[in-house]
Amino acid sequence: MNKITLAALIGLILTGCGGGGGDDSGSPQPPVETKPLAVQGTINAVNVSANTIEVNGYSYDVASVAYGADTQYSIKDLQKNMMVAISTSSKAGALVQLEPTMVGMVTHIDRANSTFVINGATLTFSLDQNIDVNDWVMVSSLPQATETGLGYKVLSVVKFEHEGIANHYEIEGQISNLTDIQFNLGAGTNIDYSNARIEDNATLQNGQWVEVKGQMNGDTFDASEVDVETYDASDNDNEIEGVVTWVSNDKSQFELNARGRFMVTGSTYFEDGTKANLNIGVMVEVTAVNGIAREIEFENDFDGETGNQWREFEDKGIASSIADKGTFTVNRNLIHIDAYTEFDDGLNEDNLHDQRIEVEGIIINGKKIAREIERD
């Protein structure tokens, strides 16, 4: 998956865009309509006879379908609302990579309440009647703020009987309650990563979105591999579909799918909405180069189910450090620091104590999590 560094984005903006903060005084022109070289989103339609799929409004001739590096499928395995990543770098056609949120065995189904359990997570979705307990499935979803934390809005559940899926477990989600050997993921799955390989030797932090592979062992997911997921600072166009999970007060930057931050400049073009509509919980398609949003298209059919629990906060006052690392207080309000907390004005976690600050962030499951901290 893709990687991004905020420092690289800021440097590009300061040198190439004059440090723009998304001023609406001009009239940005819509980008020339070209098919993006890389796309991440859900399948809108599958046409097996024509060998094409539609993703984010574009039709693609399918050259190959893969899951991971070794498992090959065909267009007949694709279904509407599956999450995929598409590359058009091949002259033969689009290279389609399956990007499920979870792969595993269904261990419980409650059809009356439209819930099921996979990889230790209880998800809400009305399963097809052909899916039963002990079936192997791929789940595609988007982040959803819930009363119990950052969970999943399920988009599709697809049953697979291929050898490449059986006995393969995978789960993505946001890290919380991190210790030296364990963490919680998404909707409450307990991950034991004591014997796992951490991709790129990354330092794990609360708030990171990760992809975990391994095996279920009772109620615990024993990880063999952990990969931190972010979006790529690429020279080429990238179009990514998802839900906005944080927006700065001046709307100069926003977070998408809890795993990557994009900059908004005076030349960012908005379709089917305006900058005023760029709010937490809305569904968008973002076309970006080097982490700078060239175009933001709002999806007007968004049903709001991922946004009903999203809340933001802003606080000002004297910061006080406390014994628990990764937290501080302002006006007696406990605020958490995670992997996506950005410090400005020379501040950092170590020198925050007794500083007069302004903090913006999000509230999930009653926890205030800082997204931007600056001097007041």
matplotlib code that plots the C-alpha trace (Angstrom):
import matplotlib.pyplot as plt

x = [0.0, 0.9, 3.2, 3.2, 5.4, 3.9, 7.3, 7.6, 4.2, 4.9, 8.1, 6.4, 3.7, 6.1, 8.3, 5.7, 2.5, 3.7, 2.5, -1.1, -3.8, -6.8, -7.9, -11.2, -10.7, -9.7, -11.7, -9.9, -10.4, -11.4, -8.4, -8.3, -10.4, -7.9, -8.1, -5.9, -2.8, -3.6, -7.0, -8.2, -11.9, -14.9, -16.2, -19.3, -20.0, -18.6, -19.1, -17.6, -18.5, -16.8, -13.9, -14.3, -15.0, -16.1, -14.3, -14.8, -16.7, -14.0, -14.2, -11.1, -10.2, -9.0, -5.6, -5.2, -6.8, -4.6, -4.7, -1.2, 1.8, 1.0, -2.7, -4.3, -8.0, -10.2, -12.8, -15.5, -14.4, -15.1, -18.3, -19.8, -18.6, -15.4, -12.4, -9.6, -6.5, -6.0, -2.8, -2.9, 0.8, 0.5, -0.2, -2.2, -4.8, -5.6, -3.9, -6.5, -5.3, -7.9, -7.7, -10.1, -10.3, -10.6, -10.1, -11.0, -13.6, -17.1, -17.5, -21.0, -24.0, -27.0, -29.3, -32.1, -29.8, -27.7, -24.4, -21.6, -18.2, -14.9, -11.4, -12.7, -14.7, -18.5, -19.6, -23.0, -24.1, -26.9, -25.1, -26.2, -28.1, -25.3, -22.8, -22.7, -20.6, -17.1, -17.1, -14.1, -14.9, -13.4, -14.8, -14.5, -15.3, -14.6, -13.7, -16.8, -16.9, -18.9, -19.7, -17.0, -14.2, -13.2, -15.0, -16.0, -18.8, -19.1, -19.5, -19.4, -18.8, -17.7, -17.5, -14.4, -13.6, -10.1, -7.1, -5.4, -8.0, -8.6, -6.7, -5.6, -6.3, -6.0, -7.4, -6.9, -7.7, -6.5, -4.2, -5.2, -4.1, -0.6, 1.8, 5.1, 3.4, -0.3, -2.7, -6.4, -7.5, -10.6, -13.8, -12.0, -9.8, -6.9, -3.6, -0.6, 2.4, 5.2, 6.4, 5.5, 7.7, 7.1, 7.2, 10.1, 11.0, 8.3, 7.7, 4.2, 2.1, -1.5, -3.6, -1.8, -3.8, -2.2, -2.7, -2.1, -1.6, -1.5, -3.8, -6.7, -6.0, -9.2, -10.1, -6.6, -5.2, -1.6, 0.2, 3.0, 3.3, 2.3, 2.3, 1.6, -0.8, -0.6, -1.0, 1.8, 3.6, 3.7, 4.6, 1.6, -2.1, -3.7, -7.4, -8.6, -12.2, -13.0, -14.4, -13.0, -11.8, -10.5, -10.4, -8.3, -10.3, -9.0, -9.7, -6.1, -5.6, -7.7, -7.3, -8.8, -9.7, -7.8, -4.5, -3.3, -3.4, -3.8, -3.3, -5.9, -4.6, -6.1, -6.0, -7.9, -11.1, -14.3, -16.9, -20.5, -19.8, -17.5, -14.7, -17.5, -18.7, -15.3, -16.3, -15.6, -17.7, -18.4, -17.6, -15.2, -13.0, -9.7, -7.3, -3.9, -0.3, 2.4, -0.2, -1.7, -5.4, -6.0, -9.7, -12.2, -15.4, -18.2, -20.4, -23.9, -25.4, -23.4, -25.9, -24.2, -23.8, -20.1, -20.6, -23.2, -20.7, -17.9, -17.2, -14.5, -13.2, -11.1, -9.6, -7.3, -5.4, -2.3, -1.1, -0.2, 1.7, 0.7, 2.3, 0.7, 2.9, 0.9, -1.6, -1.9, -4.6, -6.0, -8.6, -8.8, -9.7, -7.7, -6.3, -4.5, -1.6, -1.2, 0.6, -1.3, -0.9, 0.9, 2.9, 3.5, 5.6, 8.4, 6.2, 6.5, 5.3, 8.4, 8.1, 4.3, 4.0, 3.0, 2.7, -0.3, -1.7, -4.6, -5.5, -7.8, -8.9, -11.5, -13.6, -14.1, -15.6, -15.4, -11.6, -10.3, -7.5, -5.3, -4.8, -3.1, -1.3, 0.0, 0.9, -2.1]
y = [0.0, 3.6, 5.7, 9.5, 11.8, 15.1, 16.8, 16.1, 17.6, 20.8, 21.3, 20.8, 23.3, 26.0, 25.8, 25.1, 26.7, 29.6, 28.1, 28.5, 27.8, 27.1, 30.7, 30.7, 34.2, 32.9, 30.7, 27.4, 25.7, 22.1, 19.8, 18.5, 15.3, 12.4, 8.9, 8.8, 6.5, 5.1, 4.7, 3.4, 2.9, 0.6, -1.1, 0.5, -2.1, -5.3, -6.2, -9.7, -10.0, -6.7, -7.5, -4.1, -2.7, 0.8, 2.5, 6.1, 6.8, 5.5, 2.3, 0.1, -2.9, -5.5, -7.1, -9.0, -9.4, -10.2, -10.5, -10.0, -10.9, -14.5, -15.1, -14.5, -14.2, -13.3, -10.6, -13.2, -13.0, -9.3, -7.9, -4.5, -2.6, -4.5, -2.3, -2.3, -0.5, 0.0, 0.7, 1.6, 1.4, -1.8, -1.5, -4.7, -2.9, -2.2, -4.2, -4.7, -5.4, -6.6, -4.4, -5.9, -4.7, -8.2, -11.7, -14.6, -17.2, -16.2, -17.5, -16.3, -14.9, -13.1, -12.6, -11.1, -8.2, -8.2, -8.8, -11.3, -12.0, -12.3, -12.1, -11.3, -8.3, -8.0, -6.2, -4.9, -6.1, -8.1, -11.2, -13.0, -16.3, -18.3, -17.2, -19.4, -19.9, -21.3, -19.7, -17.7, -14.2, -10.9, -7.8, -4.3, -1.3, 2.3, 3.8, 4.5, 6.4, 4.4, 4.7, 2.1, 3.5, 3.7, 0.8, -0.3, 0.6, -2.6, -2.1, -5.7, -9.3, -11.7, -15.5, -17.1, -20.8, -20.4, -22.1, -18.6, -17.4, -20.5, -20.3, -16.8, -14.2, -10.4, -7.4, -3.7, -1.0, 1.8, 0.9, 1.7, 0.6, -0.2, -2.1, -3.8, -7.0, -6.2, -3.7, -3.4, -2.9, -1.2, -2.8, -4.4, -7.2, -8.0, -8.3, -10.1, -8.9, -10.2, -12.5, -10.3, -8.8, -5.0, -3.9, -1.4, -1.6, 1.0, 2.2, 1.4, 4.2, 4.6, 6.1, 4.4, 2.5, -0.9, -4.1, -7.2, -10.8, -13.9, -16.4, -16.4, -18.1, -18.2, -14.5, -13.2, -12.5, -13.7, -11.4, -12.6, -9.3, -5.7, -3.0, 0.6, 2.0, 5.6, 7.3, 7.8, 11.1, 10.2, 12.3, 10.8, 11.4, 9.3, 9.2, 7.9, 7.4, 7.6, 9.3, 12.5, 11.7, 15.1, 18.7, 21.6, 24.7, 26.7, 23.7, 23.9, 20.2, 17.1, 13.4, 10.7, 7.2, 7.7, 7.0, 10.0, 13.8, 16.0, 19.7, 22.1, 25.1, 28.0, 26.0, 23.0, 22.4, 21.3, 19.4, 18.9, 21.1, 23.8, 24.1, 24.8, 21.2, 19.7, 18.4, 15.4, 12.3, 13.3, 11.0, 12.3, 11.3, 13.1, 13.5, 14.3, 14.8, 14.7, 14.9, 18.1, 17.9, 18.9, 18.0, 17.1, 15.6, 15.1, 12.0, 13.3, 9.9, 9.5, 8.1, 9.6, 6.2, 6.7, 10.3, 10.1, 9.6, 11.9, 14.8, 17.5, 19.7, 22.8, 23.9, 26.7, 27.1, 26.0, 22.5, 20.2, 17.0, 14.0, 10.7, 8.7, 9.3, 10.3, 12.4, 15.9, 18.2, 21.6, 23.1, 19.7, 18.0, 14.9, 14.9, 12.1, 12.3, 9.7, 9.1, 11.8, 14.6, 17.5, 20.0, 23.5, 26.5, 24.3, 22.4, 18.7, 16.3, 16.9, 20.7, 21.0, 21.4, 24.9, 26.2, 28.2, 26.4, 25.9, 22.3, 20.9, 17.3, 14.6, 12.8, 9.1, 6.9, 9.9, 10.3, 13.6, 13.0, 15.9, 16.5, 19.9, 21.7, 25.2, 28.1, 30.3]
z = [0.0, -0.2, 2.0, 2.6, 4.7, 5.9, 5.9, 2.2, 1.5, 3.5, 1.6, -1.7, -0.8, 0.5, -2.5, -5.2, -3.9, -1.8, 1.4, 0.3, 2.9, 0.6, -0.1, -2.1, -3.4, -6.9, -9.2, -9.5, -12.9, -13.1, -14.0, -17.5, -17.5, -17.8, -16.4, -13.2, -13.4, -9.9, -8.3, -4.9, -4.4, -4.6, -7.7, -9.1, -11.8, -13.3, -17.0, -17.4, -21.1, -21.9, -19.5, -17.8, -14.4, -13.3, -10.4, -9.3, -12.5, -14.9, -16.9, -17.0, -19.3, -16.9, -17.6, -14.3, -10.9, -7.9, -4.1, -2.7, -4.7, -5.5, -5.7, -9.1, -9.8, -12.8, -13.5, -12.7, -9.0, -8.8, -7.4, -6.8, -3.7, -3.4, -2.5, -5.1, -6.1, -9.9, -11.8, -15.5, -16.0, -18.1, -21.9, -21.6, -19.4, -15.8, -13.0, -10.3, -6.8, -4.2, -1.1, 1.5, 5.0, 6.4, 5.1, 7.3, 8.4, 9.5, 13.0, 13.9, 12.1, 13.6, 10.7, 12.8, 13.8, 10.6, 12.4, 11.9, 13.5, 11.6, 13.0, 16.4, 15.2, 15.2, 12.1, 11.0, 7.5, 6.0, 4.6, 1.5, 2.3, 0.6, 3.3, 6.3, 9.4, 8.6, 5.1, 4.0, 3.0, 2.0, 3.7, 2.2, 4.4, 5.3, 8.7, 10.9, 14.1, 16.7, 20.3, 21.1, 18.8, 15.2, 13.6, 10.1, 7.7, 5.7, 2.0, 0.8, 2.0, -0.8, -0.3, -1.8, -2.2, -3.7, -2.2, -2.0, 0.5, 2.7, 6.0, 5.2, 7.8, 7.4, 9.2, 8.9, 11.4, 13.7, 16.6, 20.1, 23.6, 22.3, 24.6, 23.9, 22.7, 22.0, 20.7, 19.9, 16.3, 14.9, 16.4, 19.3, 17.9, 20.2, 18.3, 19.7, 17.6, 19.9, 17.1, 14.1, 11.4, 11.3, 7.7, 7.0, 10.7, 11.4, 15.0, 15.9, 17.5, 18.6, 15.8, 12.9, 10.4, 9.9, 7.9, 9.9, 8.7, 10.8, 12.4, 14.8, 18.1, 20.2, 20.7, 19.9, 16.4, 16.4, 14.0, 11.7, 9.8, 10.5, 7.8, 8.5, 5.8, 4.6, 1.2, -1.3, -2.1, -5.8, -8.8, -10.6, -10.2, -7.4, -7.0, -3.7, -2.5, 1.2, 4.2, 5.7, 9.2, 10.2, 8.8, 10.2, 11.2, 8.2, 5.9, 4.6, 5.3, 5.9, 6.8, 4.6, 5.8, 9.1, 7.2, 5.3, 5.2, 2.1, 1.6, 0.2, -1.8, -3.7, -6.9, -5.4, -7.5, -5.7, -7.6, -6.4, -3.4, -2.0, 0.5, 3.1, 2.6, 3.5, 6.9, 9.0, 8.0, 4.4, 1.5, -1.2, -4.1, -3.9, -6.9, -5.6, -6.7, -4.0, -1.3, -2.6, -3.5, -7.1, -7.1, -4.4, -5.5, -3.0, -3.2, -2.8, -2.3, 0.9, 3.4, 6.5, 8.3, 8.8, 10.0, 12.7, 15.5, 14.1, 16.4, 16.6, 19.4, 19.9, 23.2, 24.4, 27.6, 29.5, 28.8, 31.7, 31.2, 33.2, 34.1, 31.2, 28.1, 25.1, 27.0, 28.5, 29.9, 28.9, 31.2, 33.0, 29.8, 29.0, 25.5, 23.7, 21.3, 18.5, 15.3, 13.4, 16.0, 14.3, 16.4, 15.2, 16.4, 17.8, 20.2, 20.9, 23.5, 25.7, 25.9, 25.9, 29.7, 30.9, 27.3, 26.3, 23.3, 20.9, 20.1, 17.5, 17.2, 17.0, 19.6, 19.3, 22.0, 24.4, 23.9, 22.7, 20.2, 19.1, 15.4, 15.5, 18.4, 18.1, 20.4, 21.3]

ax = plt.figure().add_subplot(projection="3d")
ax.plot(x, y, z, "-o")
ax.set_aspect("equal")
plt.show()
